[in-house]
């Protein structure tokens, strides 16, 4: 779990190499996303087909900041979910779920450079 914000932000050049952002730029991105992340999380929790009560089930291993960091690293470097999960201390399926949830949020906020690659482009 070496790629968590609290640890990685202490190494600015590595942080920038992995994310394409300076630590201050990532902090601004996180601040911009906080409200939208909370709103999207409530929509996820209050969906009609939910099987468990809110608060039931296994809690997230990564904070919202680390989930955003994981997604930004994936968009910048494109490691496999297995490798990224190993680096962040979560499973590859958890990594996939995080990426699928966070990328639309980044797109919604108008981060044009932070979106899924076009399949036709190599």
Secondary structure, DSSP 4 states (H G I P E B T S, - for coil): ---SHHHHTT-HHHHHHHHSS-HHHHHHHHHHHHHHHHHHHHHHHT-TT--S-TT-SPPPSS-HHHHHHHHHHHHHH---HHHHHHHHTS-HHHHHHHHHHHHHHHHHTT-TTSSPPPTT--
